[in-house]
Amino acid sequence: MDLSYSHAHNQRVLKQRNLLVVVAAALAGLAALLMMFGISRDREVVLQPVLRSPVTVSSAGVSREYLEMITRDVVVLTLDRSPQNLEYWMNSVLAITAPRAQGKIKGDLLKIVNEQRGSSISQFFTIQAMEIDPKNLRSEVTGELHTIVGNKVISRERRTFRYDWEYQGLSLRLVGFGMVRTGKEQDQ
């Protein structure tokens, strides 16, 4: 009798173990499947509405509205400067720059910092038009560049600036910017 009871008990334990192995394997497969779907899905973050409509950031690419918003802010950051904010200006521009472009951009910014340090020359830019190309990650902004010496405006010129971007993951980074030269400006 003890033998038959022991055998029945062992069979019951064996069935429970086998059922546990099957359930564990099914859960592991489900977890792997969910992980695969989670990695392959486009990620999206909804940002606060700053423009005409809510802005989203997606791993599928940059939306036109997001690129416009970032360009608008970066234009103000890169083109508005005075001798009092040069260090902050340079560090802020470098903070939004892609790592692969930081060396070149830092060299260009240091030239400007060295030229402008100790002077009374300031500049600011007023945006008049903006062209956004989210497919090529490029923005062109046209407006008036005002140069001030002391408290007098010495020049007010219509200029166009181009901004090139890099998008990796959910991060948009600056890879280059500069003034677009037209035929008339290149002749001077």
VEXTORKE-523591 format. One line per field, with one value per residue: chain; z, y, x of N, C-alpha, C in turn. Coordinates in pm, 1 decimal, decimal comma, m for minus. Atoms other than C-alpha are relative to their C-alpha. Layout:
BEGIN
unit <- (A/...)
n_pz <- (Z/...)
n_py <- (Y/...)
n_px <- (X/...)
ca_pz <- (Z/...)
ca_py <- (Y/...)
ca_px <- (X/...)
c_pz <- (Z/...)
c_py <- (Y/...)
c_px <- (X/...)
***
This chain:
BEGIN
unit <- (A/A/A/A/A/A/A/A/A/A/A/A/A/A/A/A/A/A/A/A/A/A/A/A/A/A/A/A/A/A/A/A/A/A/A/A/A/A/A/A/A/A/A/A/A/A/A/A/A/A/A/A/A/A/A/A/A/A/A/A/A/A/A/A/A/A/A/A/A/A/A/A/A/A/A/A/A/A/A/A/A/A/A/A/A/A/A/A/A/A/A/A/A/A/A/A/A/A/A/A/A/A/A/A/A/A/A/A/A/A/A/A/A/A/A/A/A/A/A/A/A/A/A/A/A/A/A/A/A/A/A/A/A/A/A/A/A/A/A/A/A/A/A/A/A/A/A/A/A/A/A/A/A/A/A/A/A/A/A/A/A/A/A/A/A/A/A/A/A/A/A/A/A/A/A/A/A/A/A/A/A/A/A/A/A/A/A/A)
n_pz <- (0,0/m0,8/131,8/94,5/m41,2/36,7/145,9/37,7/m40,8/93,4/129,8/m13,3/m2,7/134,5/84,8/m37,5/51,1/145,4/26,6/m32,8/108,0/117,1/m27,0/1,0/139,3/68,1/m46,5/56,9/140,9/5,2/m36,4/114,0/106,1/m38,2/8,3/141,8/46,9/m64,1/61,5/140,7/14,8/m6,5/m129,2/17,1/m121,2/25,2/m66,7/m27,5/121,3/5,3/129,1/31,3/m35,3/m84,6/70,8/m40,8/44,7/32,9/52,2/144,8/64,3/m60,2/58,1/48,3/m109,8/m96,3/60,3/1,8/m136,0/m38,5/81,8/m51,7/m124,1/26,3/67,6/m104,8/m77,1/73,7/64,5/m97,3/m94,8/m42,5/m74,4/m134,5/m6,4/95,0/m51,6/m2,0/140,9/58,6/m66,5/38,4/138,4/m2,5/m66,8/95,4/117,1/8,5/m39,6/114,5/54,9/m106,2/17,6/102,2/m44,3/m112,2/58,1/58,8/m107,9/m71,9/79,2/m25,4/m140,0/m10,6/69,4/m62,6/m142,1/m32,4/86,7/m34,2/116,3/m22,9/117,5/m17,2/126,9/2,3/100,1/89,7/74,5/m34,0/85,0/m76,2/80,3/m96,5/62,6/6,8/m129,5/28,5/m21,9/45,0/m65,6/57,2/m85,4/m9,0/m98,7/m52,0/m71,3/m88,9/m67,3/m111,3/3,6/133,8/103,0/110,5/125,1/1,5/131,2/23,3/11,8/m10,1/m68,5/16,8/m112,6/35,1/m119,2/m2,5/m86,2/m41,0/m110,3/m12,6/m26,3/113,6/m31,9/100,5/57,7/66,8/31,9/54,2/87,2/140,3/82,0/133,9/99,9/m26,7/m119,6/30,1/79,5/m86,2)
n_py <- (m116,6/m114,2/m9,4/m57,0/m138,9/m70,9/m9,7/m98,0/m130,9/m37,2/m30,4/m130,3/m97,7/m1,2/m74,0/m140,9/m51,2/m12,3/m111,6/m120,7/m20,8/m45,0/m136,8/m85,6/m13,4/m85,1/m137,1/m47,1/m27,9/m119,2/m113,3/m25,2/m55,0/m136,8/m78,3/m21,7/m99,5/m127,0/m56,7/m32,2/m103,4/m138,6/m62,2/m132,4/m77,7/m116,2/m117,8/m103,3/m77,3/m126,8/m57,6/4,9/130,3/75,7/46,3/132,2/44,2/140,6/62,8/12,7/m118,6/m129,7/m65,8/m136,1/m92,3/9,9/m60,7/m144,4/m50,2/7,0/m97,5/m134,2/m21,4/4,9/m125,0/m101,1/35,3/m13,4/m130,1/m108,7/9,1/m122,8/36,2/44,3/138,3/82,7/134,3/69,5/17,8/107,5/126,5/38,5/49,0/129,6/97,2/52,5/44,6/143,2/25,4/6,0/m133,0/m93,2/m53,9/m105,6/m111,2/m67,1/m82,3/m119,1/m82,3/m62,0/m116,5/m108,2/m41,3/m75,8/m127,9/m84,4/m20,5/m131,4/m104,1/m40,9/39,3/98,9/21,3/77,1/38,7/4,6/97,6/m44,1/116,0/123,7/116,0/120,8/122,5/108,8/119,1/m19,8/m56,9/m129,8/m116,6/m128,1/m109,4/m130,4/m110,3/m111,9/11,3/m133,5/m11,1/m116,3/m36,1/m84,7/m2,8/m43,1/102,1/m41,2/65,3/81,0/65,1/119,3/117,0/133,0/93,7/141,0/88,3/142,1/77,9/145,5/56,4/137,8/35,8/m108,5/m118,7/m84,8/m71,0/m91,0/44,0/m112,4/m116,2/m112,2/m91,1/38,8/m111,1/m9,3/m46,4/m138,3/m1,5/65,1/m92,9/m103,8)
n_px <- (79,9/m90,0/m61,9/96,6/20,1/m122,6/m2,0/102,8/m50,0/m107,6/60,2/64,5/m108,6/m56,1/93,9/m9,0/m126,7/11,4/90,4/m75,3/m96,4/75,7/45,3/m118,3/m43,0/98,9/m20,5/m125,9/28,2/82,6/m86,1/m88,1/83,5/33,9/m122,8/m27,1/96,7/m32,9/m119,8/22,2/102,9/m42,6/24,1/55,1/13,8/84,8/m53,5/98,9/30,4/m70,1/36,5/141,8/55,2/m93,6/m119,4/m45,3/m131,1/16,1/m121,7/17,3/m55,3/29,7/116,8/m22,8/25,7/m109,8/m118,2/24,0/m12,9/m140,9/m73,2/31,5/m74,0/m143,8/m34,8/m15,2/m118,7/m125,7/m21,3/10,4/m111,7/m67,1/m121,6/32,3/49,9/m75,4/m27,2/128,3/37,8/m79,4/33,4/135,9/m3,6/m68,3/86,7/97,7/m74,4/m29,8/m139,1/m91,9/m22,3/m37,1/m134,6/1,5/84,2/m66,7/m106,6/61,9/54,2/m112,0/m44,2/95,3/m16,6/m124,4/16,9/100,9/m28,6/m56,1/54,5/136,8/79,9/104,1/84,1/123,0/60,4/146,2/43,8/106,3/50,0/m69,0/26,2/m30,8/m5,8/m20,9/m59,1/m145,5/m40,0/m61,4/85,7/m55,3/70,2/m31,6/41,8/m92,9/m106,7/m28,6/m126,9/4,2/m124,7/42,9/145,8/39,8/11,7/m86,8/41,4/121,4/m11,6/83,1/m86,8/58,5/m87,7/37,4/m28,7/4,0/30,8/m16,1/104,7/m29,4/87,9/98,0/m80,6/m34,1/m124,2/m53,3/m127,4/m63,9/82,3/m74,9/70,6/10,6/m49,4/57,9/m97,2/m38,3/m85,0/m127,4/m80,2/m58,6)
ca_pz <- (0,0/78,7/m257,2/m453,3/m248,2/m305,3/m676,3/m707,4/m515,0/m738,7/m1051,4/m923,7/m850,8/m1194,5/m1365,2/m1168,0/m1263,4/m1629,6/m1622,7/m1456,5/m1727,4/m2003,6/m1839,8/m1786,4/m2150,4/m2270,8/m2055,7/m2176,1/m2537,5/m2474,0/m2305,3/m2600,0/m2845,8/m2654,2/m2632,8/m3007,8/m3076,2/m2829,0/m2991,4/m3348,9/m3286,2/m3350,6/m3024,0/m2974,2/m2710,3/m2696,1/m2614,2/m2474,2/m2743,8/m2827,4/m3187,9/m3359,1/m3271,2/m3025,4/m3123,9/m3119,6/m3148,0/m3316,0/m3394,4/m3748,5/m3818,6/m3736,2/m3782,5/m3964,4/m3656,9/m3427,2/m3669,4/m3703,3/m3327,2/m3270,1/m3559,4/m3423,5/m3082,4/m3221,4/m3448,4/m3145,6/m2957,2/m3234,2/m3376,6/m3065,7/m2874,4/m2688,0/m2513,2/m2179,5/m2276,7/m2495,9/m2269,4/m2213,8/m2586,2/m2689,9/m2429,9/m2522,8/m2893,3/m2820,3/m2595,8/m2892,1/m3138,8/m3254,8/m3110,4/m3456,8/m3539,8/m3205,3/m3290,7/m3606,1/m3459,1/m3139,2/m3346,5/m3538,0/m3219,2/m3047,1/m3334,7/m3280,2/m2901,2/m2936,7/m3186,5/m2982,5/m2627,2/m2476,1/m2751,4/m2735,2/m3046,5/m3010,8/m3265,3/m3286,0/m3559,2/m3642,8/m3828,6/m4133,4/m4314,6/m4255,5/m4492,5/m4328,1/m4497,7/m4253,9/m4507,7/m4555,0/m4197,9/m4314,6/m4216,6/m4382,2/m4199,3/m4356,0/m4164,0/m4059,5/m3880,7/m3662,8/m3546,0/m3252,9/m3128,8/m2786,7/m2811,9/m3183,4/m3458,0/m3720,3/m3968,2/m4051,8/m4331,6/m4478,2/m4439,8/m4480,7/m4251,2/m4304,8/m4026,3/m4086,2/m3842,7/m3746,6/m3597,8/m3401,4/m3173,4/m3045,4/m3043,0/m3292,2/m3299,1/m3489,2/m3731,3/m3899,1/m3955,7/m4141,3/m4362,9/m4712,1/m4962,3/m5271,5/m5593,3/m5499,0/m5154,3/m5298,1/m5534,2/m5242,6)
ca_py <- (0,0/237,3/159,2/243,1/561,0/668,2/594,9/799,6/1088,0/1085,6/1082,0/1382,3/1573,3/1479,4/1611,4/1937,3/1979,2/1913,1/2159,4/2419,0/2370,6/2413,4/2728,6/2873,2/2804,9/2965,4/3273,9/3301,0/3279,1/3542,7/3771,9/3732,7/3804,6/4115,9/4233,9/4191,0/4387,8/4656,3/4705,4/4708,0/4947,0/5317,1/5502,2/5825,5/6095,8/6360,3/6703,5/7001,5/7200,5/7487,4/7540,9/7521,4/7154,0/6901,4/6796,0/6435,7/6283,8/5945,4/5699,4/5689,1/6039,1/6408,1/6579,8/6911,0/7085,8/6957,2/7058,8/7403,7/7447,6/7336,9/7550,0/7857,6/7813,6/7727,3/8033,6/8255,4/8067,0/8074,9/8422,8/8632,6/8702,4/8972,4/8988,5/8927,1/8584,4/8437,3/8144,2/8050,1/8094,1/7864,7/7595,5/7599,7/7558,5/7272,7/7103,9/7062,5/6964,7/6605,2/6449,6/6391,7/6764,7/6913,7/6955,5/7159,3/7366,4/7434,6/7559,2/7796,8/7917,0/7979,3/8209,5/8413,8/8417,8/8537,2/8809,2/8935,1/8906,0/9248,4/9432,5/9607,7/9434,1/9248,1/9096,8/8966,8/8811,2/8864,9/8575,2/8663,1/8328,3/7965,5/7669,3/7326,7/7001,9/6711,9/6447,5/6593,1/6729,5/7082,8/7420,8/7757,5/8074,2/8419,6/8743,5/9053,1/9030,9/9338,9/9439,2/9678,0/9857,3/10006,6/10118,6/10207,5/9979,4/9990,6/9740,2/9564,7/9310,4/9051,9/8712,8/8345,0/8081,2/7703,7/7446,6/7080,3/6815,4/6451,9/6234,5/5920,2/5738,5/6019,1/6282,6/6567,0/6712,0/6998,2/6895,4/7228,4/7579,9/7888,9/8174,5/8093,7/8308,7/8425,2/8528,2/8897,3/8828,0/8602,0/8880,9/9114,6)
ca_px <- (0,0/283,1/435,3/117,8/64,1/426,5/398,2/74,4/232,3/543,2/325,4/130,4/454,4/590,2/274,1/298,3/663,9/590,3/299,3/524,9/790,4/529,1/386,3/736,6/829,7/504,1/564,8/925,5/806,4/540,3/794,5/1034,4/752,8/641,4/1000,2/1044,8/723,8/829,5/1168,1/1040,3/748,7/791,7/827,7/643,9/651,6/378,4/516,9/330,1/147,9/381,5/278,5/m58,8/m101,3/44,8/395,3/512,2/856,5/871,8/1148,4/1003,4/1136,6/1109,3/775,1/763,0/619,4/894,2/1170,3/1012,0/993,2/1352,3/1480,2/1303,5/1465,4/1809,2/1805,5/1753,2/2024,4/2285,6/2229,7/2155,9/2474,7/2660,6/2997,7/2823,2/2685,0/2960,0/3050,5/2687,2/2618,3/2904,0/2823,6/2453,7/2525,5/2766,3/2505,8/2268,4/2541,4/2589,8/2908,1/3057,1/3031,4/3133,8/3501,8/3444,5/3163,1/3358,6/3652,8/3424,4/3256,1/3590,5/3692,7/3376,2/3424,2/3784,5/3685,3/3390,8/3530,9/3600,9/3414,6/3079,8/2940,9/2612,8/2381,2/2028,1/1819,0/1453,6/1292,4/1083,4/1052,3/1141,0/1170,6/1163,4/1269,9/1210,0/1315,6/1664,7/1676,0/1749,2/1606,0/1658,0/1566,7/1551,5/1534,3/1719,7/2052,9/2099,8/2448,3/2479,0/2790,2/2738,0/2377,4/2368,7/2245,4/2521,7/2377,3/2055,7/2096,4/1862,7/2029,9/1945,1/2092,7/2090,9/2077,8/2159,1/2039,7/2094,8/1819,4/1908,3/1669,8/1450,0/1724,1/1759,0/2111,1/2271,8/2548,2/2612,4/2486,5/2591,0/2492,0/2369,3/2555,0/2374,5/2549,5/2549,3/2701,1/2969,9/3085,2/3160,0)
c_pz <- (0,0/m137,2/m100,2/35,3/m41,0/m150,3/m49,4/34,8/m95,0/m137,8/2,6/0,0/m138,5/m95,9/31,5/m52,9/m150,1/m38,8/27,5/m109,5/m124,1/18,3/m4,5/m143,0/m76,6/41,1/m55,6/m147,9/m16,0/32,7/m114,6/m114,4/29,6/m7,2/m145,4/m57,0/58,0/m62,7/m142,4/m21,0/2,7/137,0/m23,5/135,3/m35,7/82,7/24,1/m126,6/5,3/m130,0/m17,9/42,4/91,6/m84,3/53,4/m55,3/m20,2/m50,7/m150,9/m73,7/71,7/m67,6/m39,6/114,7/101,8/m54,7/m5,2/138,8/44,2/m77,4/53,1/125,3/m22,9/m74,0/102,6/79,6/m76,0/m52,4/93,4/100,5/28,9/77,3/140,4/6,2/m88,6/48,8/2,9/m142,1/m60,9/62,7/m37,4/m141,9/m3,6/65,0/m95,9/m126,3/7,4/35,2/m117,4/m57,9/104,4/m19,5/m98,0/47,6/116,9/m49,8/m59,6/108,0/79,3/m75,1/26,9/141,9/15,0/m67,6/79,5/146,8/21,0/m87,8/51,0/m115,8/40,0/m129,3/40,3/m137,1/14,5/m116,5/m82,1/m77,6/38,1/m97,5/74,5/m94,2/93,6/m61,2/m4,4/128,0/m19,1/22,0/m56,1/56,4/m60,2/93,5/m2,0/113,8/39,8/75,3/76,2/59,8/106,6/7,4/m134,3/m95,4/m118,6/m130,4/24,3/m139,3/m6,9/m27,9/6,9/62,9/m17,4/121,4/m47,0/129,2/m19,7/99,2/28,5/123,1/7,2/24,7/m129,8/39,0/m118,3/m52,1/m74,6/m21,0/m54,0/m91,8/m142,7/m81,3/m137,4/m95,1/26,7/120,8/m25,9/m79,9/87,6/68,9)
c_py <- (125,7/21,1/64,0/147,5/86,1/19,2/104,5/141,7/48,7/36,8/138,6/112,1/14,0/77,9/149,5/63,2/20,9/116,2/132,5/32,1/52,9/145,0/97,1/22,8/90,1/145,9/59,4/34,9/126,2/125,3/35,6/64,3/145,1/91,4/32,7/105,1/137,4/67,8/45,5/108,7/137,7/55,5/142,0/65,3/121,7/115,2/100,5/80,6/138,5/72,5/m7,5/m130,6/m72,6/m57,9/m136,9/m25,5/m150,1/m55,6/m18,8/120,4/126,0/59,4/142,7/101,4/m0,4/66,2/151,6/60,2/2,9/103,3/140,7/29,6/3,6/125,4/110,0/m27,1/31,7/140,7/119,9/m15,3/138,8/m40,7/m53,5/m145,9/m96,1/m141,4/m83,6/m33,4/m119,2/m135,4/m48,9/m53,9/m138,0/m108,6/m61,0/m54,2/m150,5/m22,0/0,4/137,5/99,4/62,4/116,5/120,7/74,4/88,8/129,1/93,9/69,7/120,5/119,8/53,2/85,3/136,0/95,1/30,0/137,7/112,6/42,5/m31,5/m110,3/m19,8/m74,6/m16,4/m0,7/m88,2/57,5/m116,3/m121,8/m109,3/m123,0/m119,7/m117,8/m125,3/9,9/60,0/130,6/109,4/122,0/110,4/130,6/107,5/110,3/m22,4/141,8/m4,8/131,2/19,9/101,3/m4,0/50,1/m118,6/47,0/m70,5/m83,8/m61,1/m120,9/m116,8/m127,8/m91,5/m140,4/m78,4/m143,5/m80,9/m147,4/m52,2/m145,3/m31,8/100,4/132,4/72,1/83,3/83,0/m54,5/112,1/113,6/109,9/83,3/m53,1/121,7/m5,8/51,6/140,5/8,1/m62,2/92,6/102,0/m47,8)
c_px <- (86,1/62,9/m95,7/m28,3/119,4/7,9/m100,5/45,7/109,7/m54,9/m65,6/105,5/62,7/m90,6/5,8/128,4/m6,7/m91,1/70,7/101,8/m70,3/m45,9/118,6/50,0/m95,6/17,4/129,8/m18,0/m82,3/81,9/93,5/m77,2/m37,7/121,6/34,2/m95,9/31,8/119,8/m27,2/m104,8/62,2/m35,0/m49,2/m16,0/m84,4/54,4/m112,1/m27,3/64,5/m36,0/m151,1/m65,5/97,8/114,4/37,6/138,8/m11,7/132,2/m9,2/58,2/m45,5/m122,9/37,0/m15,2/114,3/126,3/m14,7/21,5/146,8/81,5/m21,8/81,4/151,1/46,4/22,1/127,2/128,8/27,2/m16,3/113,2/56,4/124,3/m28,1/m43,9/78,1/25,5/m128,0/m44,5/73,9/m36,0/m139,6/m5,8/65,8/m86,6/m102,1/65,8/26,3/147,3/98,1/32,9/52,0/137,8/2,9/m79,9/65,7/113,8/m54,7/m53,8/110,9/56,0/m90,6/16,2/125,2/m10,0/m90,1/27,8/64,7/m52,6/m137,9/m94,5/m97,0/m76,1/m125,5/m64,6/m151,3/m43,1/m114,1/m60,8/83,1/m42,3/49,3/m3,5/26,3/61,7/151,9/57,2/77,0/m103,1/72,3/m87,6/47,9/m53,8/102,1/98,0/40,1/132,7/m1,4/138,0/m38,0/m150,5/m53,1/m4,3/84,3/m33,0/m124,3/m7,0/m91,0/94,2/m82,5/103,6/m55,5/45,5/m16,6/m7,6/29,6/m103,7/33,0/m82,7/m112,8/70,3/36,0/120,6/46,3/132,2/70,5/m97,5/89,4/m86,2/1,1/40,8/m64,5/107,4/49,9/93,6/135,1/91,6/71,1/125,1)
***
